[in-house]
Amino acid sequence: MIERINSWNSNYESDITYTVRVHKLIMGLIGVWPNLEKSRMQTRVLKGFLRTACCFLLSFNLIPWILHMFLILDSFKTRLRMIGALCFYSMVPAMYCTLMLREDRIRICMKHLQEDWRNVRDTNDRRIMLDEAKTGRFIIVCATIFLFTSGFTYRLITPIMRSTIVIGNVTIRPLVQGHYFIFFDPQQSPAYEIVFSMHLVTGIVIYLVTTSVCGTTALFTLHACGQLKLLATWLENLTSEDRRSKDHAVTQRLAAIVIHHVRIRKFLHQIQDVVGEMCFIEFIGSTLILCLLGYYVITGWERNDALSFTTYAIMLTSFTFNIFILCYIGEVLSTQGSKVNTTLCTIDWYCLPSKEARCLVLVIAMARYSTKLTAGKVIDLSFNSFGAVIRTAMAYLNLLRTVTL
């Protein structure tokens, strides 16, 4: 018999803090963490300042890049070397705007998560939920490490290791590839130092936005997986406890199972509304970026450019990991939903009173609906989709190499 707690979860505040601490820190730095209570004027002003600063930095990164690509460069191959970064720098502002527009829905999901933690009454249930919270924290930490490692290799180490170029009396100091600033020369001091520093700060914003998308998906989806695990555990215990319980107690437990199942389904719809568009943007953009990064790795190898080869190989690994994590989260959710369906069909239903056993038919019918997470209701997040992304990227890569030979 599972040990019961006499009162509601007395540790729910510390549990919630543990669950969302890393996510709150990362998303708070870019002003997209929702305030669950009525916020003070200073908090709203700070959030508005952070959002304005992030939008300015993302525009400062994207617009000069586009101007340099279309006004300065004049060959297909030189533009091709910049189009991968252009895809990424266009994708990030789109995801950031989506995060800001989805703040109210993120707040609703957070309140749902808080209520689930507050209502935990079983030590085993709390352990299951903490395990899923630990997995969510591990995923966002790993995504942050991968993105910042690849990003700062590209934005900091590569420009520093590139030597300055002297053409006549003009010295060209390295920046993150090319930028075209109409109103000033970025090679003159102190403009160079300011631009270089702003590129580093912009990189931080870019990788925080990308990590926030992955972290938000992991936080809510893995919480839903934990709730599905609880549901499966309750179903397994339903018939074993029936031999020592009265019919009224069985009816109450069945009602609790049905209510909890409906609550999970509603939460999954809310998660889909929050992360669907962001995952779709990342899937489409990353497919093109993986193709181009593969091309950059190959061309760096052919030119014997060890620095370029290493930088793009690290970035290729990082983007592949990011897409894999999203697909892994979707696969875990789908697998857990299937386990609930299997548990419903295999429990010892014949040990239940006939009236209660008939009630399981509707529960089984509801459990047969898939618990999938999709990218924009177009692509299922699963291992099959991850394989499809890799195959598509490699097909584009083969086509690109054929065209550029």
Secondary structure, DSSP 8 states (H G I E B T S, - for coil): ---B-SSS-TTHHHHHHHHHHHHHHHHHHTT----SS---HHHHHHHHHHHHHHHHHHHHHHHHHHHIIIII--SHHHHHHHHHHHHHHHHHHHHHHHHHHTHHHHHHHHHHHHHHHHT--BHHHHHHHHHHHHHHHHHHHHHHHHHHHHHHIIIIIHHHHS--EEETTEEE---SS----SSS-TTSTTHHHHHHHHHHHHHHHHHHHHHHHHHHHHHHHHHHHHHHHHHHHHHHHHHHHHTTS-HHHHHHHHHHHHHHHHHHHHHHHHHHHHHHHHHHHHHHHHHHHHHHHHHHHHHHHHTT-HHHHHHHHHHHHHHHHHHHHHHHHHHHHHHHHHHHHHHHHHS-GGGS-HHHHHHHHHHHHHHTS----EETTTEE-SHHHHHHHHHHHHHHHHHHHHHH-
